[in-house]
Amino acid sequence: MALDKPYKDVPGTIIFDAEQSRKGYWLNQFCMSLMKAENRARFKADERAYLDEWPMTEEQKLAVLARDLNWCMRTGGNIYFLAKIGATDGRSFQQMAGSMTGMTEEEYRDMMVKGGRSAEGNRYLGEQGDAQPDRQPQGQGGRDKEKK
């Protein structure tokens, strides 16, 4: 029996649930292999040959080769595992997050320092336009603050 997944109604959001975990198992295992220096060296020497050692889908391999982390996530990748690819490439998590949002590292950092993205357009699709006047936007620390 399929589970009801109301969280799939969040625009632009991929939730790493059990289904995504199963889909991305080998992609995430590949990422974890990059924790060993010898595996990072082998990957950097011939990325395609190293990827072909893993029973990943062709789409997952292409997403890794393209360094398209959003694509990797759609195919089951978990950002905490995918961060190993960025580290292998000498990229910070902030640089990776910026690339996933279409922003430069500086733009992404500035947005986060200012409290993150606006909730506008990022609610459940079914809630679009429903105002919540008793709530303030998320601020630093990521928690909603109740108005007093």
Backbone as JSON Lines, residues from 0, in Angstrom:
{"i":0,"aa":"M","n":[0.84,-1.17,0.0],"ca":[0.0,0.0,0.0],"c":[0.89,1.24,0.0]}
{"i":1,"aa":"A","n":[0.63,2.17,-0.91],"ca":[1.39,3.41,-0.99],"c":[1.02,4.32,0.18]}
{"i":2,"aa":"L","n":[2.03,4.97,0.71],"ca":[1.79,5.91,1.8],"c":[1.36,7.26,1.26]}
{"i":3,"aa":"D","n":[0.5,7.93,2.0],"ca":[0.11,9.3,1.66],"c":[1.32,10.19,1.95]}
{"i":4,"aa":"K","n":[1.72,11.01,0.99],"ca":[2.9,11.86,1.15],"c":[2.53,13.31,0.89]}
{"i":5,"aa":"P","n":[1.83,13.94,1.83],"ca":[1.41,15.33,1.6],"c":[2.6,16.28,1.42]}
{"i":6,"aa":"Y","n":[3.77,15.91,1.9],"ca":[4.95,16.76,1.77],"c":[5.44,16.85,0.33]}
{"i":7,"aa":"K","n":[4.96,16.02,-0.55],"ca":[5.34,16.12,-1.96],"c":[4.73,17.36,-2.61]}
{"i":8,"aa":"D","n":[3.87,18.06,-1.88],"ca":[3.2,19.27,-2.36],"c":[4.02,20.52,-2.09]}
{"i":9,"aa":"V","n":[5.26,20.38,-1.61],"ca":[6.11,21.53,-1.34],"c":[6.88,21.85,-2.62]}
{"i":10,"aa":"P","n":[6.66,23.02,-3.22],"ca":[7.31,23.33,-4.5],"c":[8.82,23.39,-4.38]}
{"i":11,"aa":"G","n":[9.5,22.77,-5.33],"ca":[10.95,22.84,-5.39],"c":[11.67,22.09,-4.3]}
{"i":12,"aa":"T","n":[10.99,21.16,-3.61],"ca":[11.59,20.46,-2.49],"c":[11.59,18.96,-2.74]}
{"i":13,"aa":"I","n":[12.73,18.34,-2.53],"ca":[12.84,16.89,-2.61],"c":[13.05,16.39,-1.19]}
{"i":14,"aa":"I","n":[12.11,15.6,-0.72],"ca":[12.19,15.07,0.63],"c":[12.9,13.72,0.55]}
{"i":15,"aa":"F","n":[13.94,13.55,1.36],"ca":[14.67,12.29,1.38],"c":[13.95,11.34,2.32]}
{"i":16,"aa":"D","n":[13.02,10.59,1.74],"ca":[12.24,9.62,2.51],"c":[12.72,8.21,2.15]}
{"i":17,"aa":"A","n":[12.0,7.2,2.63],"ca":[12.42,5.81,2.39],"c":[12.48,5.49,0.89]}
{"i":18,"aa":"E","n":[11.53,6.03,0.13],"ca":[11.52,5.79,-1.31],"c":[12.77,6.37,-1.97]}
{"i":19,"aa":"Q","n":[13.1,7.62,-1.63],"ca":[14.31,8.25,-2.17],"c":[15.56,7.5,-1.72]}
{"i":20,"aa":"S","n":[15.56,7.04,-0.48],"ca":[16.7,6.29,0.05],"c":[16.96,5.03,-0.77]}
{"i":21,"aa":"R","n":[15.9,4.31,-1.06],"ca":[16.06,3.09,-1.88],"c":[16.54,3.44,-3.28]}
{"i":22,"aa":"K","n":[15.96,4.47,-3.86],"ca":[16.31,4.88,-5.22],"c":[17.79,5.3,-5.3]}
{"i":23,"aa":"G","n":[18.27,5.96,-4.27],"ca":[19.62,6.5,-4.31],"c":[20.68,5.7,-3.57]}
{"i":24,"aa":"Y","n":[20.33,4.48,-3.16],"ca":[21.26,3.71,-2.33],"c":[22.67,3.66,-2.91]}
{"i":25,"aa":"W","n":[22.81,3.24,-4.16],"ca":[24.16,3.09,-4.73],"c":[24.83,4.43,-5.01]}
{"i":26,"aa":"L","n":[24.06,5.42,-5.38],"ca":[24.61,6.77,-5.55],"c":[25.2,7.25,-4.23]}
{"i":27,"aa":"N","n":[24.48,7.07,-3.15],"ca":[24.95,7.52,-1.84],"c":[26.13,6.68,-1.35]}
{"i":28,"aa":"Q","n":[26.14,5.38,-1.68],"ca":[27.28,4.54,-1.32],"c":[28.53,4.99,-2.08]}
{"i":29,"aa":"F","n":[28.36,5.32,-3.36],"ca":[29.48,5.88,-4.14],"c":[30.03,7.12,-3.44]}
{"i":30,"aa":"C","n":[29.13,8.01,-3.04],"ca":[29.56,9.25,-2.38],"c":[30.35,8.93,-1.11]}
{"i":31,"aa":"M","n":[29.87,7.99,-0.33],"ca":[30.58,7.63,0.91],"c":[31.95,7.05,0.62]}
{"i":32,"aa":"S","n":[32.11,6.4,-0.54],"ca":[33.43,5.85,-0.88],"c":[34.47,6.94,-1.01]}
{"i":33,"aa":"L","n":[34.01,8.17,-1.3],"ca":[34.94,9.29,-1.48],"c":[35.53,9.77,-0.17]}
{"i":34,"aa":"M","n":[35.16,9.16,0.93],"ca":[35.78,9.51,2.22],"c":[37.21,8.98,2.3]}
{"i":35,"aa":"K","n":[37.54,8.01,1.46],"ca":[38.9,7.44,1.45],"c":[39.73,8.12,0.37]}
{"i":36,"aa":"A","n":[40.92,8.56,0.75],"ca":[41.79,9.29,-0.18],"c":[42.07,8.49,-1.45]}
{"i":37,"aa":"E","n":[42.29,7.19,-1.31],"ca":[42.61,6.39,-2.5],"c":[41.42,6.33,-3.46]}
{"i":38,"aa":"N","n":[40.21,6.36,-2.94],"ca":[39.03,6.36,-3.81],"c":[38.83,7.73,-4.48]}
{"i":39,"aa":"R","n":[39.11,8.78,-3.75],"ca":[39.04,10.12,-4.35],"c":[40.03,10.23,-5.5]}
{"i":40,"aa":"A","n":[41.24,9.71,-5.31],"ca":[42.27,9.76,-6.35],"c":[41.83,8.96,-7.58]}
{"i":41,"aa":"R","n":[41.28,7.78,-7.35],"ca":[40.81,6.95,-8.47],"c":[39.68,7.64,-9.21]}
{"i":42,"aa":"F","n":[38.75,8.24,-8.47],"ca":[37.63,8.95,-9.1],"c":[38.14,10.12,-9.93]}
{"i":43,"aa":"K","n":[39.02,10.93,-9.38],"ca":[39.53,12.09,-10.11],"c":[40.36,11.68,-11.33]}
{"i":44,"aa":"A","n":[41.02,10.54,-11.26],"ca":[41.85,10.09,-12.39],"c":[40.99,9.67,-13.58]}
{"i":45,"aa":"D","n":[39.86,9.04,-13.34],"ca":[38.96,8.61,-14.42],"c":[37.56,8.47,-13.83]}
{"i":46,"aa":"E","n":[36.84,9.59,-13.83],"ca":[35.54,9.64,-13.17],"c":[34.57,8.61,-13.72]}
{"i":47,"aa":"R","n":[34.48,8.5,-15.04],"ca":[33.52,7.58,-15.64],"c":[33.86,6.13,-15.27]}
{"i":48,"aa":"A","n":[35.12,5.77,-15.34],"ca":[35.5,4.39,-15.01],"c":[35.17,4.08,-13.55]}
{"i":49,"aa":"Y","n":[35.42,5.02,-12.67],"ca":[35.11,4.78,-11.25],"c":[33.6,4.66,-11.05]}
{"i":50,"aa":"L","n":[32.84,5.54,-11.67],"ca":[31.38,5.46,-11.55],"c":[30.84,4.14,-12.1]}
{"i":51,"aa":"D","n":[31.45,3.63,-13.16],"ca":[30.99,2.39,-13.76],"c":[31.21,1.18,-12.86]}
{"i":52,"aa":"E","n":[32.0,1.33,-11.82],"ca":[32.18,0.24,-10.84],"c":[30.98,0.12,-9.91]}
{"i":53,"aa":"W","n":[30.11,1.12,-9.94],"ca":[28.96,1.15,-9.03],"c":[27.68,0.83,-9.79]}
{"i":54,"aa":"P","n":[26.78,0.05,-9.19],"ca":[25.52,-0.3,-9.87],"c":[24.48,0.82,-9.8]}
{"i":55,"aa":"M","n":[24.91,2.01,-10.17],"ca":[24.04,3.17,-10.22],"c":[23.34,3.2,-11.58]}
{"i":56,"aa":"T","n":[22.26,3.97,-11.67],"ca":[21.61,4.13,-12.97],"c":[22.48,5.04,-13.84]}
{"i":57,"aa":"E","n":[22.26,4.96,-15.13],"ca":[22.99,5.84,-16.05],"c":[22.66,7.3,-15.74]}
{"i":58,"aa":"E","n":[21.41,7.58,-15.41],"ca":[21.02,8.94,-15.08],"c":[21.79,9.45,-13.87]}
{"i":59,"aa":"Q","n":[21.95,8.62,-12.85],"ca":[22.71,9.03,-11.66],"c":[24.16,9.33,-12.03]}
{"i":60,"aa":"K","n":[24.75,8.49,-12.86],"ca":[26.14,8.71,-13.27],"c":[26.28,10.02,-14.04]}
{"i":61,"aa":"L","n":[25.34,10.28,-14.95],"ca":[25.38,11.53,-15.72],"c":[25.2,12.74,-14.81]}
{"i":62,"aa":"A","n":[24.34,12.62,-13.81],"ca":[24.13,13.72,-12.87],"c":[25.41,14.02,-12.09]}
{"i":63,"aa":"V","n":[26.12,12.97,-11.68],"ca":[27.39,13.17,-10.97],"c":[28.41,13.82,-11.89]}
{"i":64,"aa":"L","n":[28.54,13.29,-13.1],"ca":[29.52,13.85,-14.04],"c":[29.23,15.32,-14.34]}
{"i":65,"aa":"A","n":[27.95,15.68,-14.37],"ca":[27.56,17.07,-14.63],"c":[27.7,17.94,-13.38]}
{"i":66,"aa":"R","n":[27.92,17.31,-12.24],"ca":[27.98,17.99,-10.93],"c":[26.69,18.77,-10.69]}
{"i":67,"aa":"D","n":[25.59,18.22,-11.16],"ca":[24.28,18.83,-10.97],"c":[23.65,18.2,-9.73]}
{"i":68,"aa":"L","n":[23.83,18.85,-8.6],"ca":[23.38,18.28,-7.33],"c":[21.87,18.19,-7.23]}
{"i":69,"aa":"N","n":[21.15,19.11,-7.85],"ca":[19.69,19.01,-7.86],"c":[19.25,17.75,-8.62]}
{"i":70,"aa":"W","n":[19.9,17.49,-9.73],"ca":[19.62,16.29,-10.51],"c":[19.96,15.05,-9.68]}
{"i":71,"aa":"C","n":[21.11,15.08,-9.02],"ca":[21.5,13.96,-8.15],"c":[20.43,13.71,-7.08]}
{"i":72,"aa":"M","n":[19.9,14.78,-6.5],"ca":[18.88,14.62,-5.47],"c":[17.59,14.03,-6.05]}
{"i":73,"aa":"R","n":[17.22,14.45,-7.25],"ca":[16.01,13.88,-7.87],"c":[16.16,12.38,-8.12]}
{"i":74,"aa":"T","n":[17.39,11.91,-8.28],"ca":[17.63,10.49,-8.53],"c":[17.95,9.73,-7.25]}
{"i":75,"aa":"G","n":[17.71,10.35,-6.09],"ca":[17.86,9.64,-4.82],"c":[19.04,10.05,-3.97]}
{"i":76,"aa":"G","n":[19.83,11.01,-4.42],"ca":[20.97,11.44,-3.64],"c":[20.55,12.25,-2.42]}
{"i":77,"aa":"N","n":[21.26,12.08,-1.35],"ca":[21.05,12.84,-0.12],"c":[22.16,13.88,-0.04]}
{"i":78,"aa":"I","n":[21.8,15.11,0.26],"ca":[22.77,16.21,0.23],"c":[23.97,15.96,1.14]}
{"i":79,"aa":"Y","n":[23.77,15.26,2.25],"ca":[24.88,15.01,3.16],"c":[25.87,14.0,2.58]}
{"i":80,"aa":"F","n":[25.39,13.11,1.74],"ca":[26.29,12.21,1.02],"c":[26.9,12.94,-0.18]}
{"i":81,"aa":"L","n":[26.07,13.7,-0.9],"ca":[26.54,14.41,-2.08],"c":[27.61,15.44,-1.75]}
{"i":82,"aa":"A","n":[27.64,15.9,-0.52],"ca":[28.67,16.85,-0.09],"c":[30.08,16.27,-0.28]}
{"i":83,"aa":"K","n":[30.19,14.94,-0.28],"ca":[31.5,14.29,-0.48],"c":[32.03,14.57,-1.88]}
{"i":84,"aa":"I","n":[31.12,14.7,-2.85],"ca":[31.56,15.05,-4.22],"c":[32.13,16.46,-4.21]}
{"i":85,"aa":"G","n":[31.42,17.39,-3.58],"ca":[31.92,18.76,-3.5],"c":[33.26,18.83,-2.8]}
{"i":86,"aa":"A","n":[33.4,18.1,-1.71],"ca":[34.67,18.1,-0.98],"c":[35.79,17.53,-1.85]}
{"i":87,"aa":"T","n":[35.47,16.51,-2.63],"ca":[36.46,15.91,-3.54],"c":[36.92,16.94,-4.57]}
{"i":88,"aa":"D","n":[36.0,17.81,-4.97],"ca":[36.32,18.87,-5.94],"c":[36.9,20.12,-5.28]}
{"i":89,"aa":"G","n":[37.04,20.11,-3.96],"ca":[37.58,21.27,-3.25],"c":[36.56,22.38,-3.07]}
{"i":90,"aa":"R","n":[35.27,22.04,-3.09],"ca":[34.21,23.04,-2.94],"c":[33.64,22.97,-1.53]}
{"i":91,"aa":"S","n":[33.3,24.12,-0.99],"ca":[32.68,24.17,0.33],"c":[31.19,23.85,0.19]}
{"i":92,"aa":"F","n":[30.56,23.52,1.31],"ca":[29.12,23.27,1.3],"c":[28.38,24.53,0.88]}
{"i":93,"aa":"Q","n":[28.87,25.68,1.29],"ca":[28.25,26.95,0.9],"c":[28.31,27.15,-0.61]}
{"i":94,"aa":"Q","n":[29.43,26.81,-1.22],"ca":[29.54,26.91,-2.68],"c":[28.57,25.96,-3.36]}
{"i":95,"aa":"M","n":[28.46,24.75,-2.81],"ca":[27.54,23.77,-3.38],"c":[26.1,24.24,-3.26]}
{"i":96,"aa":"A","n":[25.72,24.74,-2.1],"ca":[24.35,25.21,-1.89],"c":[24.05,26.37,-2.83]}
{"i":97,"aa":"G","n":[24.99,27.27,-3.01],"ca":[24.8,28.37,-3.95],"c":[24.55,27.86,-5.35]}
{"i":98,"aa":"S","n":[25.31,26.86,-5.78],"ca":[25.13,26.31,-7.13],"c":[23.76,25.67,-7.29]}
{"i":99,"aa":"M","n":[23.21,25.13,-6.21],"ca":[21.9,24.47,-6.26],"c":[20.76,25.48,-6.34]}
{"i":100,"aa":"T","n":[21.02,26.71,-5.95],"ca":[19.98,27.74,-5.94],"c":[20.13,28.72,-7.1]}
{"i":101,"aa":"G","n":[21.17,28.53,-7.92],"ca":[21.4,29.45,-9.03],"c":[22.06,30.74,-8.58]}
{"i":102,"aa":"M","n":[22.65,30.72,-7.39],"ca":[23.31,31.91,-6.84],"c":[24.81,31.68,-6.76]}
{"i":103,"aa":"T","n":[25.53,32.77,-6.7],"ca":[26.95,32.66,-6.39],"c":[27.09,32.33,-4.91]}
{"i":104,"aa":"E","n":[28.27,31.95,-4.52],"ca":[28.53,31.67,-3.1],"c":[28.2,32.9,-2.25]}
{"i":105,"aa":"E","n":[28.61,34.07,-2.73],"ca":[28.39,35.3,-1.99],"c":[26.9,35.63,-1.88]}
{"i":106,"aa":"E","n":[26.16,35.48,-2.99],"ca":[24.72,35.74,-2.97],"c":[24.01,34.8,-2.0]}
{"i":107,"aa":"Y","n":[24.42,33.53,-2.03],"ca":[23.8,32.54,-1.13],"c":[24.09,32.89,0.33]}
{"i":108,"aa":"R","n":[25.36,33.2,0.62],"ca":[25.74,33.57,1.99],"c":[24.96,34.78,2.46]}
{"i":109,"aa":"D","n":[24.88,35.82,1.62],"ca":[24.16,37.03,1.99],"c":[22.68,36.75,2.25]}
{"i":110,"aa":"M","n":[22.07,35.9,1.41],"ca":[20.67,35.56,1.61],"c":[20.49,34.86,2.97]}
{"i":111,"aa":"M","n":[21.37,33.93,3.29],"ca":[21.24,33.19,4.54],"c":[21.49,34.1,5.75]}
{"i":112,"aa":"V","n":[22.46,35.01,5.64],"ca":[22.73,35.95,6.74],"c":[21.51,36.83,6.99]}
{"i":113,"aa":"K","n":[20.77,37.14,5.92],"ca":[19.57,37.98,6.06],"c":[18.35,37.17,6.49]}
{"i":114,"aa":"G","n":[18.51,35.92,6.82],"ca":[17.4,35.12,7.35],"c":[16.87,34.06,6.42]}
{"i":115,"aa":"G","n":[17.48,33.86,5.26],"ca":[17.03,32.8,4.36],"c":[16.0,33.26,3.36]}
{"i":116,"aa":"R","n":[15.46,32.3,2.66],"ca":[14.46,32.59,1.62],"c":[13.13,32.98,2.24]}
{"i":117,"aa":"S","n":[12.42,33.76,1.52],"ca":[11.06,34.14,1.92],"c":[10.16,32.9,1.82]}
{"i":118,"aa":"A","n":[9.19,32.84,2.68],"ca":[8.21,31.75,2.62],"c":[7.29,31.9,1.41]}
{"i":119,"aa":"E","n":[7.22,33.11,0.85],"ca":[6.37,33.34,-0.32],"c":[6.79,32.41,-1.45]}
{"i":120,"aa":"G","n":[5.84,31.65,-1.94],"ca":[6.12,30.72,-3.03],"c":[6.74,29.42,-2.58]}
{"i":121,"aa":"N","n":[7.02,29.29,-1.3],"ca":[7.66,28.09,-0.79],"c":[6.77,27.34,0.2]}
{"i":122,"aa":"R","n":[5.48,27.62,0.18],"ca":[4.53,26.9,1.03],"c":[4.02,25.7,0.25]}
{"i":123,"aa":"Y","n":[3.23,24.89,0.93],"ca":[2.52,23.83,0.21],"c":[1.73,24.49,-0.9]}
{"i":124,"aa":"L","n":[1.66,23.85,-2.04],"ca":[0.91,24.42,-3.15],"c":[-0.54,24.66,-2.75]}
{"i":125,"aa":"G","n":[-1.11,23.78,-1.94],"ca":[-2.47,23.93,-1.47],"c":[-2.66,25.1,-0.54]}
{"i":126,"aa":"E","n":[-1.57,25.64,0.01],"ca":[-1.65,26.77,0.93],"c":[-1.3,28.1,0.27]}
{"i":127,"aa":"Q","n":[-0.91,28.07,-0.99],"ca":[-0.52,29.3,-1.68],"c":[-1.6,30.35,-1.52]}
{"i":128,"aa":"G","n":[-1.2,31.52,-1.09],"ca":[-2.14,32.62,-0.93],"c":[-2.8,32.67,0.43]}
{"i":129,"aa":"D","n":[-2.72,31.58,1.2],"ca":[-3.3,31.58,2.54],"c":[-2.34,32.3,3.48]}
{"i":130,"aa":"A","n":[-2.7,33.46,3.92],"ca":[-1.84,34.22,4.82],"c":[-1.92,33.64,6.22]}
{"i":131,"aa":"Q","n":[-0.82,33.75,6.93],"ca":[-0.76,33.34,8.32],"c":[-0.34,34.56,9.13]}
{"i":132,"aa":"P","n":[-1.26,35.47,9.42],"ca":[-0.91,36.75,10.03],"c":[-0.3,36.63,11.41]}
{"i":133,"aa":"D","n":[-0.46,35.49,12.08],"ca":[0.09,35.36,13.42],"c":[1.52,34.83,13.39]}
{"i":134,"aa":"R","n":[2.12,34.68,12.19],"ca":[3.47,34.15,12.08],"c":[4.4,35.18,11.45]}
{"i":135,"aa":"Q","n":[5.63,35.21,11.91],"ca":[6.66,36.04,11.3],"c":[7.5,35.15,10.4]}
{"i":136,"aa":"P","n":[8.23,35.72,9.44],"ca":[9.11,34.91,8.6],"c":[10.2,34.28,9.45]}
{"i":137,"aa":"Q","n":[10.75,33.19,8.92],"ca":[11.84,32.54,9.64],"c":[13.03,33.46,9.71]}
{"i":138,"aa":"G","n":[13.62,33.51,10.86],"ca":[14.81,34.33,11.04],"c":[16.02,33.47,11.28]}
{"i":139,"aa":"Q","n":[17.08,34.08,11.7],"ca":[18.31,33.35,11.97],"c":[18.03,32.28,13.01]}
{"i":140,"aa":"G","n":[18.53,31.1,12.79],"ca":[18.28,29.99,13.68],"c":[17.22,29.06,13.13]}
{"i":141,"aa":"G","n":[16.48,29.51,12.11],"ca":[15.57,28.65,11.39],"c":[14.26,28.33,12.1]}
{"i":142,"aa":"R","n":[13.9,29.01,13.14],"ca":[12.65,28.71,13.84],"c":[11.66,29.86,13.63]}
{"i":143,"aa":"D","n":[10.4,29.5,13.44],"ca":[9.36,30.53,13.36],"c":[9.22,31.17,14.74]}
{"i":144,"aa":"K","n":[9.03,32.46,14.74],"ca":[8.84,33.19,16.01],"c":[7.39,33.62,16.08]}
{"i":145,"aa":"E","n":[6.73,33.27,17.14],"ca":[5.35,33.69,17.34],"c":[5.34,35.2,17.69]}
{"i":146,"aa":"K","n":[4.42,35.92,17.1],"ca":[4.26,37.34,17.48],"c":[3.64,37.39,18.86]}
{"i":147,"aa":"K","n":[4.07,38.28,19.66],"ca":[3.54,38.44,21.03],"c":[2.53,39.55,21.06]}
